[in-house]
């Protein structure tokens, strides 16, 4: 017997969710590298990435307004492109990406606490305790989650913005740059940095799995995504432009930790400590968001028979506790392998971008197909200008995929990694749909069934899985 989620999350907690997954430790590194490679011209790539993510926000807002259910992309894909594509989209675009990128974030937290704060403890132990703490937080309730996320996201964004303002107003601790530099040294080539800039905004749609727990979902969901993107864009611009007042672009580009270098130039030793705290908060914010969103995607898939039924179990707080535990255990296993300590994690993060972009293409296709198949279905939000944002979004995503890296060897490694991941995911999805769900590979789920109240779908799904789905 499952517990129906209650509506506990307000607007600012929703914005914090949209911001929380985006402002990560790896995003701050990407921000520094981007301004290092492109100078102030990097803002052009940022605008392009912002526009593409605005298209994503419009598509997810329409899909969520049409199917106001927890779960996110899998719910939206099943009635448009079928369960097989639904599973591929969620597993490759979210679950696999989460395991690698999330584990890397936890690893970064351990290193920061150990090195910057000088604690006499193994970084791995710190990372493991960090993951365990967030698992506990997300098992207990989304009310606790909301409070934690508001604190983390607010502190993080304000810190980035304040450091940027320090640089822009000339109050930095270091020596200001007096050399005249071209605004956009790369010219049109700056657009090749769009994939790097994309990582600064990616994941804003993580608010959609909380559709059943938002107080006013029809208003708060699209508003949270759009405001989240604007807040991130403004804070990143302040930080990047402020840093370039005190550091040359080549200094940023040549540093493995450009955000720490910038913080030192802007605020001295205090800035390094400050950025260390920010990095820790960024990791906490990212993992906290993953811990609440991904388990709900898994639980929703389990309710539809696309995953083992045990993942759909919820506790008295309404949290999918089994899915939260499974994700936490998988984070721990990835940390124990030592993979997150290797240099290859940078390549895999770019591969993660590729997979995530593929999921976004599927989301845009969902909007297009559902507009054609169900033109008169109720939608609390409708993407403006017809299907313009969906078409532009798909073309833009294809550009990002084709220009995933400027290094030919790295790009080849990324493409090969992605093909392996997608191949395994596709085989699993086809086998599960065909032999466990006993459905046609491209058979779609009726829209009316997907839109049923949570208790109705969950109850019927649970009874059906009891006889056919085992763990």
Secondary structure, DSSP 8 states (H G I E B T S, - for coil): --------B-HHHHHHHHHHTTS-HHHHHHHHHHHHHHGGGHHHHHHHHHHHHHHHHHHHHHHHHHS--TTTHHHHHHHHH-HHHHHHHHIIIIIHHHHHHHHHHHHHHHHHHHHTS--SS-HHHHHHHHHHHHHHHHHH-HHHHHHHHHHHHHHHHHHHHHHHHHHHTT--SS----S---TTTTGGGGGGGHHHHHTTTTTGGGGGGGGGGBTTHHHHHHHHHHHHHHHHHHHHHHHHHHHHTTS-HHHHHT-TTHHHHHHHHHHHHHHHHHHHHHHHHHHHHHHHHHHHHHHHHHHHHHHTTSS-GGGG---TTS--HHHHHHHHHHHHHHHHHTGGGSTHHHHHHHHHHHHHHHHHHHHHHHHHHHHHH-TTS--SS--STTTHHHHHHHHHHHHHHHTS-SSHHHHHHHHHHHHHHHHHHHHHHHHIIIIIS---TT----HHHHTS-HHHHHHHHHHHHHHH---
